[in-house]
Amino acid sequence: MFRTLLKTDALAIADQTFPVKYFELRTLRGARRYSAEILLGPGDRIILDDDSVTNLETRTTNLVPATLYSRLLAGRATAA
């Protein structure tokens, strides 16, 4: 099973921009699954998945800022 790159995007949060790649994957049963890979820093990625690209884009815009802010609160700030 191979992932197919659907599109690339950039997510701007505060004064930083994070690259996002959206992929499509066909399951063994023929269904489609979608994933987003967000690069926060060298060796630091967030991977999300969903059944639709629209839902995945919404989850990405909601969860990435929450992840970054929770890391700031925990003292684990990421460097872009």
C-alpha positions in Angstrom: 0.0 0.0 0.0 1.4 3.3 -1.1 0.4 6.8 -0.1 -0.4 9.3 -2.9 0.4 12.9 -2.3 -2.8 14.9 -2.8 -1.6 18.4 -2.0 0.7 20.5 0.1 -0.2 23.5 2.2 1.1 25.7 4.9 -0.4 26.4 8.3 0.3 29.8 9.8 0.2 29.9 13.6 1.2 33.1 15.4 4.5 34.1 13.7 5.4 30.6 12.4 4.5 28.7 9.3 4.3 24.9 9.2 4.3 22.8 6.0 1.4 20.3 5.6 1.3 17.4 3.2 -2.0 15.6 2.5 -2.0 12.0 1.4 -4.5 9.4 0.2 -4.2 5.7 1.0 -6.3 2.8 -0.4 -7.0 0.2 2.2 -7.0 -3.6 1.5 -10.8 -3.4 1.2 -10.6 -0.6 -1.4 -11.7 2.2 1.0 -9.9 5.6 0.9 -8.2 7.0 4.0 -6.5 10.4 4.2 -3.7 11.6 6.3 -1.9 14.9 6.9 1.7 15.2 7.9 2.6 18.4 9.6 6.3 19.2 10.1 6.9 21.1 13.3 10.6 20.9 13.4 13.5 18.6 12.4 12.3 15.1 13.4 9.1 16.4 14.9 5.9 15.6 13.0 2.3 15.3 13.7 0.3 12.8 11.6 -3.5 12.9 11.5 -5.9 10.7 9.6 -9.6 10.8 8.7 -12.1 9.5 6.2 -12.3 12.7 4.2 -10.0 15.5 3.2 -12.4 18.1 4.4 -12.6 16.7 7.9 -8.9 16.3 7.9 -8.3 19.9 7.0 -10.6 21.0 9.8 -8.9 18.7 12.3 -5.5 20.0 11.2 -6.4 23.7 11.7 -7.9 22.9 15.1 -5.4 20.4 16.6 -2.1 21.8 15.5 -2.5 25.1 17.3 -3.7 23.2 20.4 -0.7 20.9 20.2 1.8 23.8 19.9 0.2 25.8 22.7 0.1 22.8 25.0 3.8 22.2 24.4 4.5 25.8 25.2 2.7 25.4 28.5 4.7 22.2 29.2 7.9 24.0 28.4 8.6 22.0 25.2 8.5 24.8 22.6 9.3 23.8 19.1 11.7 25.6 16.9 10.7 26.1 13.3 
